[in-house]
Amino acid sequence: IAAQDNVIVFNNGSGQTATLPQITTANQGIQYYIKNIGTGVVTLTGSTGHENFIDAQQTLSLSQGDSVKVMGIALLTGFEWLVLSYYNV
């Protein structure tokens, strides 16, 4: 997932891993809406070596029809991805 993306739609027949970009003080508050319309599961992860958690979880799986809206937030030390909304079919 690129920093300039806002809405990401996956339509894959096989599994896919989507890595969120690194959160910094310059882009904290950035939001992404991600939807999976394909039959393959999309595994959403935080950026390697930085914010490795999405609502305190290592990954978030999106099956066909699932969608999520996430926002990068600042913590006392570091950053994390926060789930704002999640729709599970």
PAZAPA-4460 file (N, C-alpha, C; in steps of 0.05 Angstrom, whole numbers, plus 32768, in hexadecimal, padded with zeros to 4 digits):
% residues 89
    n_x    n_y    n_z   ca_x   ca_y   ca_z    c_x    c_y    c_z   seq   type   mol
   8011   7FE9   8000   8000   8000   8000   8012   8019   8000     1      I     A
   800D   802B   7FEE   801D   8043   7FEC   8012   805A   7FFD     2      A     A
   8023   806C   8005   801C   8082   8017   8006   8094   800A     3      A     A
   8005   8096   7FF0   7FF2   80A7   7FE3   7FD7   809A   7FDD     4      Q     A
   7FD5   8080   7FE3   7FBB   8072   7FE0   7FA7   807A   7FF5     5      D     A
   7F8E   8079   7FEF   7F79   807E   8003   7F66   8066   8005     6      N     A
   7F5D   805D   7FED   7F4B   8046   7FEB   7F59   8030   7FDC     7      V     A
   7F5A   8018   7FE7   7F68   8002   7FDB   7F54   7FEB   7FD8     8      I     A
   7F50   7FE0   7FC0   7F3E   7FCA   7FBB   7F4E   7FB3   7FB1     9      V     A
   7F4C   7F9C   7FBE   7F59   7F84   7FB5   7F45   7F71   7FA8    10      F     A
   7F4E   7F66   7F91   7F3D   7F53   7F82   7F4E   7F3C   7F78    11      N     A
   7F59   7F2D   7F8C   7F6B   7F17   7F85   7F5E   7EFC   7F8A    12      N     A
   7F66   7EE8   7F7A   7F5C   7ECD   7F7D   7F6C   7EBE   7F91    13      G     A
   7F84   7EC8   7F99   7F94   7EBA   7FAD   7F9C   7ECE   7FC3    14      S     A
   7FA8   7EC4   7FD8   7FAF   7ED5   7FEF   7FC2   7EEB   7FE8    15      G     A
   7FC0   7F01   7FF6   7FD1   7F19   7FF1   7FD8   7F25   800C    16      Q     A
   7FF1   7F30   800F   7FF8   7F3F   8027   7FFA   7F5C   801F    17      T     A
   7FED   7F6D   802F   7FEE   7F8A   802B   7FFB   7F97   8043    18      A     A
   8011   7FA5   803E   8021   7FB1   8054   801B   7FCF   8054    19      T     A
   8012   7FD9   806B   800D   7FF6   806E   8027   8005   806F    20      L     A
   8028   801E   8065   8041   802D   8066   8048   8036   8083    21      P     A
   8061   803F   8086   806A   8048   80A0   805C   8062   80A8    22      Q     A
   8054   8064   80C1   8048   807C   80CB   805F   808E   80D7    23      I     A
   805E   80A8   80D1   8071   80BB   80DC   8062   80D2   80E8    24      T     A
   8070   80E4   80F5   8063   80FC   8100   8056   810D   80E9    25      T     A
   8061   810B   80D1   8057   811B   80BB   803D   810F   80AF    26      A     A
   8039   80F5   80B1   8021   80E9   80A5   800E   80DC   80B9    27      N     A
   8013   80E0   80D3   8001   80D4   80E7   7FE5   80DE   80E2    28      Q     A
   7FD1   80CE   80E6   7FB6   80D5   80DF   7FAD   80CB   80C4    29      G     A
   7FC0   80C1   80B4   7FBA   80B6   8099   7FA7   809F   809C    30      I     A
   7F94   809E   8088   7F7F   8089   8089   7F7E   807A   806F    31      Q     A
   7F77   8060   8071   7F74   804F   8059   7F5A   8040   805C    32      Y     A
   7F4C   803D   8046   7F34   802C   8045   7F3C   8015   8033    33      Y     A
   7F3A   7FFC   803D   7F43   7FE5   802E   7F2C   7FD1   802C    34      I     A
   7F27   7FC8   8014   7F11   7FB4   8010   7F1B   7F9D   7FFF    35      K     A
   7F12   7F85   8006   7F19   7F6D   7FF7   7F00   7F63   7FE8    36      N     A
   7F01   7F64   7FCE   7EEB   7F59   7FBE   7EF2   7F3F   7FB1    37      I     A
   7F0B   7F37   7FB3   7F14   7F1E   7FA7   7F10   7F06   7FBA    38      G     A
   7F15   7EEE   7FAF   7F11   7ED6   7FBF   7F29   7ECF   7FD0    39      T     A
   7F40   7EDA   7FCB   7F58   7ED6   7FDB   7F58   7EE8   7FF4    40      G     A
   7F62   7EDE   800A   7F63   7EED   8023   7F79   7F02   8021    41      V     A
   7F74   7F1A   802A   7F88   7F2F   802B   7F91   7F32   8049    42      V     A
   7FAB   7F2F   804D   7FB6   7F32   8068   7FC3   7F4D   806A    43      T     A
   7FB8   7F5E   807B   7FC1   7F79   807F   7FD5   7F7A   8096    44      L     A
   7FED   7F87   8092   8001   7F88   80A6   800B   7FA5   80A9    45      T     A
   8017   7FAB   80C0   8025   7FC5   80C3   8040   7FC4   80B6    46      G     A
   804C   7FDB   80B3   8066   7FDD   80A6   807C   7FCF   80B6    47      S     A
   808C   7FBF   80A9   80A1   7FAF   80B6   80B4   7FC1   80C6    48      T     A
   80B9   7FBA   80DF   80CC   7FC9   80EF   80C2   7FE2   80FB    49      G     A
   80A9   7FE9   80F5   809E   8002   8100   8085   7FFC   810F    50      H     A
   806E   8003   8103   8055   7FFE   8111   804B   7FE2   8108    51      E     A
   8052   7FCE   8119   804C   7FB3   8112   8031   7FAA   811B    52      N     A
   8021   7FBC   8126   8007   7FB4   8131   7FF0   7FC4   8125    53      F     A
   7FD9   7FB6   8122   7FC0   7FC2   8119   7FAC   7FBB   8130    54      I     A
   7FA6   7FD0   813F   7F96   7FCC   8157   7FA1   7FB5   8169    55      D     A
   7FBB   7FB6   816D   7FCA   7FA3   817E   7FCC   7F87   8173    56      A     A
   7FC5   7F83   815A   7FC7   7F69   814D   7FDD   7F6A   8138    57      Q     A
   7FEB   7F53   8133   8000   7F52   811F   7FF5   7F56   8103    58      Q     A
   7FDE   7F4A   80FD   7FD2   7F4C   80E2   7FB4   7F4F   80E4    59      T     A
   7FA8   7F56   80CE   7F8B   7F56   80CC   7F83   7F49   80B1    60      L     A
   7F73   7F35   80B2   7F6C   7F26   809A   7F51   7F30   808F    61      S     A
   7F50   7F34   8075   7F37   7F3C   8067   7F2F   7F27   8053    62      L     A
   7F19   7F19   8059   7F0E   7F06   8046   7EFE   7F15   8031    63      S     A
   7EF3   7F06   801D   7EE3   7F12   8008   7ECC   7F22   8014    64      Q     A
   7EC9   7F3B   800D   7EB4   7F4D   8016   7EBB   7F5D   802F    65      G     A
   7ED0   7F56   803D   7ED8   7F64   8055   7EE5   7F7F   804D    66      D     A
   7EE3   7F93   8060   7EF0   7FAC   805B   7EF8   7FB8   8076    67      S     A
   7F0C   7FCA   8076   7F16   7FD6   808E   7F1E   7FF3   8088    68      V     A
   7F1B   8004   809C   7F26   801F   809A   7F3A   8022   80B1    69      K     A
   7F53   8029   80AB   7F68   802B   80BF   7F74   8047   80BF    70      V     A
   7F7F   804F   80D6   7F8C   8069   80D8   7FA5   8066   80E8    71      M     A
   7FBB   8073   80DF   7FD4   8073   80ED   7FD4   8088   8103    72      G     A
   7FDA   807F   811C   7FD9   8091   8133   7FF4   8091   8141    73      I     A
   7FF9   80A6   8150   8011   80A8   8161   800A   809E   817C    74      A     A
   801D   808F   8188   801B   8085   81A3   802E   8095   81B4    75      L     A
   8030   8090   81CE   8044   809D   81DF   8060   8098   81D4    76      L     A
   8065   8080   81CB   807E   8079   81BE   8077   806A   81A4    77      T     A
   807C   8076   818E   8077   8069   8174   805B   806E   8169    78      G     A
   8053   805C   8157   803A   805F   8148   802C   8044   8146    79      F     A
   8012   8044   813F   8003   802C   813B   7FED   8031   8127    80      E     A
   7FE4   801C   811B   7FCC   801D   8109   7FB4   8017   811A    81      W     A
   7FA0   8028   8118   7F87   8025   8127   7F70   801E   8114    82      L     A
   7F60   800A   811A   7F49   8003   810A   7F32   8016   8111    83      V     A
   7F29   8026   80FE   7F12   8038   8102   7EF8   802A   80FD    84      L     A
   7EF7   8019   80E8   7EDF   800A   80E2   7EE7   7FF0   80D4    85      S     A
   7ED8   7FDB   80D9   7EDE   7FC1   80CE   7EC3   7FB4   80C7    86      Y     A
   7EC1   7FAB   80AE   7EA9   7F9D   80A5   7EB1   7F81   809C    87      Y     A
   7EA5   7F6D   80AA   7EAB   7F52   80A5   7E91   7F45   809A    88      N     A
   7E93   7F3A   8082   7E7B   7F2D   8075   7E75   7F13   8082    89      V     A
***
